[in-house]
Amino acid sequence: MTKLQWAVVASAIGMFFLIYFGCETKPEDIKALEKSRALAAESTDINTLLQEAKASLGAPPSNSILALETELEGALADSARAEVFKRLASKWYEFGYPAISGYYAQEVAELLGAEESWSIAGTTYTICLQQSQEQKVRDFCTGRAVQAFENAISLNPENTAHQVNLALAYAANPPQDNPMKGILMLRDLNQKDPDNVLVLNTLARLAIQTGQYPRAIERLERALELEPGNPNTVCLLAEAYQGNGEAAKAEAFAEQCRQQR
C-alpha cells in the first residue's frame, strides 16, 4: 500500500479490527491472558502463513521481501521499525496476501499505539476475510480484526466507524455460537443513533446481499434524506432498486453513481 492507501484504507471496508492504550482498565496479566486465549483459537499462525506464501512467490518478489526483512533486523528505533513494517505490509498487500499484510500493519499499531494504525490493521484483516476462501486463514483474520478494532474503539469510543467495522468483521465470519452477532451489533447502533448515515448504509448493504431489497431501499432513502448526494448511498440505491425490479429508478441512481466516481 502506498502512503495514500495507508491514509484511506481505514475507511475502505466500512464504506467498511487486548491491549489498551490511554485507558488502562485491566491488569497486565489479565490482558495478556485474554490475548493468548484469542491467539490460541487461531487454526494457523503467522509463521505458517509466511512459510506457505514465500514458497509460492517467484524469485523477484521473494528477494524484495528478504531485503525488507534484512533491513528490519538492522532497525533499532521503534520509528524505523514501524516504517519497515509499513513497507512489508504494503509489499505483501501488493502480492495478494492481505492476512500477512494485516500482520505487519498490526505490528505498526503495536509500536505506535495509534487509533488510525489499529483501524488500518483491522481493515486489512477484513479485506482478508472478503478475499480468502480458506477457513483457517479466515479464522486467523477474524480474530485479529476483532482485536484491532476493539483497540481502536478503546482509543476513540465515539468513532462509530470503528464499531461498524467491528460488526462487519463478525458478520463476515460469524461465531458459531452467535451467528447473528454482527447484525445485532449494527441494529443496536441503529437503535442508539437512528440517523447515522454510515450505519444505515451498512445495514442496507447487508440487506442487498441477502435479497431484502425493500428493506434496503427504506434505509437508503432515509440516509439520502439525511445526507443528500452521499455517493455510497446513491450507488447502493442503484443496486437496491435494480434488485427490486425498478429499472427506471435503478438507472437514474446508477447514472448519479457514475458521475460521482
ZAVO-905992 format. One record per residue: x, y, z of N, C-alpha, C in turn; residue in three letters. Coordinates in steps of 0.02 Angstrom, whole numbers, plus 50000, padded with zeros to 5 digits. Layout:
# residues N
XYZXYZXYZALA ...
END
This chain:
# residues 261
500414994050000500005000050000500435006250000MET 500235011249962500585017549961500395021550022THR 500725027450032500545031750087499815033950082LYS 499585035250021498885037150012498425031450032LEU 498605025350013498195019550032498185018650107GLN 498755019850139498765019450212498295024550243TRP 498225030350210497805035550237497065034050229ALA 496885030350175496175029350161495925022250176VAL 496375017450185496145010550191495735009350254VAL 495825013550306495455012650368494705013350358ALA 494505017350308493785018250296493535014350236SER 493975010650203493785007350140493285001750151ALA 493324998150205492874992550216492214994850244ILE 492234999150294491615001450324491205005550278GLY 491455006550226491115010250172491115006150111MET 492015003550290491914997150295491994998850306PHE 494984978050687494764976550682495324974750725PHE 496894967951145496754966251211497224970251254LEU 497584974351194498004978751233497714985751226ILE 497584989151282497254995651277497745001251292TYR 497725006551251498145012351260497715018251283PHE 497955021851332497625027951352497075026951403GLY 496795020951408496255019851458496345012951487CYS 496875011951523497025005451553496495003751605GLU 496144998151594495624996151641495714989051667THR 496214985451641496324978551660497054977551679LYS 497184973351729497884971851745498234968651686PRO 498894969551682499274967051626499214959451619GLU 499204955851675499174948551670498514946251641ASP 497964949751657497314947851630497284949251555ILE 497544955151534497554956751463497974951851424LYS 498544949951452498984945151418498634938451411ALA 498264936351463497904930051460497364930251407LEU 496994935951403496464936551353496754936151283GLU 497324939551273497634939451207497874932551190LYS 498174929051238498434922351224497864917551208SER 497284918451241496704914251226496454915451155ARG 496434921851136496204923551069496654920551016ALA 497314921051027497784918350979497774910750978LEU 497644907751036497614900451040497034897750998ALA 496514901850988495934899650949496074899650874ALA 496624902650854496794902650783496994895650760GLU 496764893850700496924887250674497564887350631SER 497884893050626498534893650594498904899450628THR 499534900450609499904906050638500284909650584ASP 500574915350601500894919450551501504915950520ILE 501854911950560502444908450533502244903450478ASN 501684900050490501434895350439501214899050376THR 500864904550386500634908550328501224911250288LEU 501734913750324502324916350290502684910850251LEU 502754905050283503104899550250502734897450186GLN 502084896850190501694894750132501714900050077GLU 501664906550097501674911950048502334912450012ALA 502874911950051503544912550021503684906849972LYS 503404901049987503504895249943503154896249876ALA 502644900449875502274901549813502504907549774SER 502944911649804503194917649770503764915949722LEU 503814919649668504384918949624504994922449653GLY 505554922149617506184924849642506164932349654ALA 505934936549606505944943749619505534945849680PRO 504904943349688504534945149748504874942749812PRO 505134936649811505464934049870506074938149889SER 506434940449839507034944449852506854951149884ASN 506294954149861506094960549889505874959849962SER 505544954249978505344952950047505964951750090ILE 506434947750065507044946250102507434952650116LEU 507454957250068507814963550078507494967550135ALA 506834967650137506494971350190506594967950258LEU 506574961350259506684957750322507394958950348GLU 507874959250302508564960750322508614967850349THR 508264972450317508264979450340507944979950410GLU 507434975950421507094975950486507564973850542LEU 507994968950527508464966450578508934971950601GLU 509084976750557509534982050575509194988250601GLY 508534988250602508164994050626508064993450702ALA 508354998050739508334997650812507785002150842LEU 507715008150817507215012750844506515010650823ALA 506035011850867505345009950851505095013450788ASP 505285019750779505055023450720505325020250656SER 505955017950658506255014750599505925007950586ALA 505795004250639505474997650632504754998550604ARG 504415003650628503725004850605503725006250530ALA 504205009950505504235011450434504375005250393GLU 504805000750418504934994550381504314990050383VAL 503984989850441503364985950445502844988450395PHE 502794995050388502324997850339502494995450269LYS 503124995550253503334993450185503224985950175ARG 503324982050227503174974850222502424973750213LEU 502014977550250501294977050242501084978850171ALA 501374984150145501214986350077501414981150025SER 502004978250035502264973449986501844967049986LYS 501674964550045501264958550048500564959850021TRP 500294965850033499644967550005499684967649928TYR 500224970449903500334970749830500364963749801GLU 500664959049837500724952149813500094948049822PHE 499584950949854498944947449862498884943149924GLY 499224945149978499184941450041498964946150097TYR 498314947850099498074952650149498144950250221PRO 498154943650232498244941150300498934943050327ALA 499444942150285500124943950305500204951450307ILE 499894954950260499904962250261499604964750326SER 499044961750347498724963750409499174962650469GLY 499544957050468500004955650523500514961250531TYR 500804963450475501314968750480500994975550496TYR 500384976650473500024982750493499884982550568ALA 499754976650594499654975850666500294977350704GLN 500864975250676501504976750708501614984250712GLU 501404987850659501444995150661501024997950718VAL 500414995350723499954997750776500224996150846ALA 500524990450854500814988650919501364993650939GLU 501744995850890502285000550903502025007650915LEU 501565009850873501335016750876500755017850925LEU 500345012650935499785013250981499285018550960GLY 499205019750895498775024950870498115022150845ALA 497585025950854496915023950832496915022250757GLU 497195026550717497205025450644497575019050626GLU 498135017850661498535011850647498135005450661SER 497775005450717497364999650734496804998750683TRP 496515004350662495975004050612496225001250546SER 496825003350525497115000850463497254993350469ILE 497514991150526497634983950535496984980050530ALA 496464982550566495824979050564495524978850495GLY 495574984350459495304984650391495664979950345THR 496324979450352496704974850309496514967650323THR 496414966050387496184959250403495484958050376TYR 495064963250373494394962350346494424961150271THR 494884964250237494984962850165495164955450157ILE 495574952850202495744945750202495104941550208CYS 494644943550251494014939950259493604939950195LEU 493624945550160493244946050098493544941750042GLN 494194940950043494534937749986494704930449997GLN 494804928350058495054921550071494474916550073SER 494594910750045494114905250047494334899850097GLN 494944900250120495214895150165495024896750237GLU 494684892050270494394893550335494924895250388GLN 495494891850385496004893350436496264900450429LYS 496304902850368496514909750357495974914650378VAL 495344912950364494784917150384494744917750459ARG 494854912150494494844912250567495414916550594ASP 496004915850565496584919950585496414927350578PHE 496134929150521495994936250508495414938850549CYS 494924934650563494354936850603494574938850673THR 494934934250707495144935750775495574941950779GLY 496014942750731496464948550733496104954950713ARG 495624954450668495224960350651494834962850712ALA 494534958150747494154959950807494604963350858VAL 495194960450871495664963450919495854970550898GLN 495994971450833496214977950809495664983150816ALA 495054981450796494514986350801494324987750873PHE 494374982750916494244983950987494764988751016GLU 495374988150994495894992851016495744999850991ASN 495535000350928495355006950901494775010050939ALA 494285005950956493705008350994493915010751063ILE 494385007051094494605009051161494945015851160SER 495255017551104495595023951097495105029551079LEU 494575027851044494085032951025493385029751022ASN 493065029051080492415025751083491865029551044PRO 491985035851029491475039850996491485038950920GLU 491985035750893492035034850821491605028850800ASN 491035030150772490565024850753490855020250700THR 491295022850658491575018750604491925012650632ALA 492285013450688492635007650717492135002350739HIS 491575004650768491064999850792490724996450733GLN 490605000150680490314997150619490784991950590VAL 491424993750586491914989050558491984982750601ASN 491944983550666491964977750711491364973150696LEU 490784976150690490184972250674490254968750607ALA 490554972150558490644969150492491124963250494LEU 491614963650537492084958050545491714951850570ALA 491284952850619490884947250644490384944850592TYR 490104949450553489614947450502489954943550445ALA 490574945150430490934941850376491104934650393ALA 491224933250457491394926550480491084925550549ASN 490434924250553490074924250617490314918750664PRO 490314920250729490464915050779489944909450774PRO 490154903250781489684897650775489144897950828GLN 489324900450887488834900550941488394906850940ASP 488534911450894488144917650890488164920350819ASN 487844916850772487904918650701487624925550683PRO 487204928350725486904934850711487264940550747MET 487834939150776488164944050818488304950650781LYS 488594950350723488754956350685488134960350668GLY 487614956950644486994960350626486674963650687ILE 486674960050743486374962750804486764968850829LEU 487414968850821487814974650840487624980650798MET 487524979550733487324985050689486634987650706LEU 486174983050720485494985150739485504989150804ARG 485934987150849485994990850912486254997850900ASP 486744998450856487005005050837486455009250805LEU 486035006050764485495009650731484975012050781ASN 484835008050831484355010050882484615015850924GLN 485265015750938485555021150977485615027650937LYS 485725027050872485815032950830485475031550763ASP 484805032150761484425030250700484565034550639PRO 484885040350649485025044850593485755044650572ASP 486115039550591486805038850571486825035850501ASN 487075039650453487075037550382487525031550370VAL 488095031350403488555025750395488215019250416LEU 487875019350472487535013350497486965011350450VAL 486575016350427486035014850380486295011850315LEU 486825014650289487115011950227487375004850237ASN 487685003650295487964997050308487414991850314THR 486894993450351486324988750356485994987650289LEU 485954992850249485654992150182486084987750138ALA 486744988550142487184984350102487084976950119ARG 487044975450183486934968550203486254966050181LEU 485754970450183485084968550160485084966850086ALA 485464970750047485524969349975485844962549964ILE 486354961050003486714954649996486254948750010GLN 485754949750053485294944250070484634944750034THR 484594949249983483994949749943483414953449974GLY 483534957050028482994960850061482974967950033GLN 482784968349969482834974749933482364980149960TYR 481734978649975481304983950002481574986850068PRO 481834982550110482124984950173482734989250160ARG 483144987250113483734991150094483524997950068ALA 483024998150024482795004449995482545009150050ILE 482175006350097481905010450152482475013850191GLU 482985010050207483545012950244483935018050202ARG 484035016350139484425020750096484065027250080LEU 483415026950070483045033150058483085037650120GLU 483065034650178483135038650239483835041550243ARG 484335037750226485025040250226485105045950176ALA 484765045450119484815050750068484485057150092LEU 483945056450130483625062350160484095065950208GLU 484455061950247484905064750297485535067750266LEU 485765064750212486385066950180486315066550105GLU 485975071350074485865071050001486525070749962PRO 486535066449913487125065949871487675061549898GLY 487575058449955488085053949981488235048549929ASN 488855048049905489005043449849488875036149866PRO 489015034149927488895027149946488145025649944ASN 487745030349970487025029349971486755028949900THR 486965033549857486735033749788486885027249751VAL 487505024949757487705018849722487335012649749CYS 487225012549814486855006949843486125007149822LEU 485845013149815485145013649791485075010849721LEU 485575011849679485545008949612485505001349616ALA 485904998349659485884991049668485224988749697GLU 484974992349747484364990349781483764990649734ALA 483704996149697483134996749651483194991749594TYR 483794990249571483894985149520483664978349545GLN 483874976749605483664970349635482914969949647GLY 482604975749659481894975949672481474976349608ASN 481814976249550481464976249487481214983049464GLY 481484988349492481274995149473481834998149429GLU 481814996349366482364997849320482475005349310ALA 481925009249305481995016449292482355019949349ALA 482145018449410482465021449468483185018949474LYS 483285012649460483965009849465484435013349417ALA 484215014649356484635017949307484765025149326GLU 484265028549354484365035449375484905036049428ALA 484875031649477485385031749530486055029149504PHE 486035024449458486665021949429487025027549392ALA 486645031749357486955037449322487265042349372GLU 486915043749427487205048049479487835044949508GLN 487815038349516488395034749544488995035449497CYS 488865034649432489415035249383489705042249383ARG 489295047249391489515054149390489945055949451GLN 489825052449505490185053949567490835050149574GLN 490955045549530491575041649534492145045049497ARG 
END
